[in-house]
Amino acid sequence: MEQFPSLETERLILDQITTADIPSIVIYAGNKKITDNTRTMPHPYFAEDAIAWINMANQGFRNKDNYIFAMRNNHDNSFMGGIGLTLESEHNRAEIGYWIAEPFWNKGFTSEAVKALLKFGFEHLQLNKIVAAYISTNIASGKIMIKNGMTKEGEFKNHDIKNGEYVTLVHYGLLKKNYGPQD
């Protein structure tokens, strides 16, 4: 794959993050409600953080071990959030991670993006398994995983530190043999 892939859904375009996205990324990712519900996003969130994220995405694509997409509204191409697959090639699996700006919560956009990324991972990258984890207080993220056919595989109590406190991670997974279109 020479060029960064572009995935389209009914309402979204998933494509490469660009420097033109930095102002939107900083505004949206600067929302404490966003960073509180993600495992690794810092708060406060600065332009330097967005630049580092874009650089990580570009390097990941070059190395073919991390595919990080911008989530965009397909009507006006506006930035809405991010979604990606971090590959563990030696085990033929990947971890999916995502975030979406608060104005787009509870509208099904993230479920739609996850569905497209699962298809990309299983059908294009030929992965055997895709996993995901969420902070236990972020119940909406778990609903997205369930809606996309993922099953709960376990909980890791006090596994990460977020905002100076231990948090529990809930892990989900989906095997290629169990993958199928989810409605």
HELIX and SHEET records of a PDB file:
HELIX    1   1 THR A   19  ASP A   21  5                                   3    
HELIX    2   2 ILE A   22  ALA A   29  1                                   8    
HELIX    3   3 LYS A   32  ASP A   36  1                                   5    
HELIX    4   4 ALA A   47  ASN A   63  1                                  17    
HELIX    5   5 SER A   89  HIS A   91  5                                   3    
HELIX    6   6 GLU A  102  PHE A  104  5                                   3    
HELIX    7   7 PHE A  109  LYS A  119  1                                  11    
HELIX    8   8 PHE A  120  HIS A  124  3                                   5    
HELIX    9   9 ILE A  139  LYS A  147  1                                   9    
HELIX   10  10 LYS A  176  ASN A  178  5                                   3    
SHEET    1   A 8 LEU A   7  GLU A   8  0                                        
SHEET    2   A 8 LEU A  12  GLN A  16 -1                                        
SHEET    3   A 8 ASN A  66  ASN A  73 -1                                        
SHEET    4   A 8 PHE A  79  GLU A  88 -1                                        
SHEET    5   A 8 ARG A  93  ILE A 100 -1                                        
SHEET    6   A 8 LYS A 129  ILE A 135  1                                        
SHEET    7   A 8 GLU A 165  LEU A 175 -1                                        
SHEET    8   A 8 THR A 151  LYS A 162 -1                                        
END                                                                             
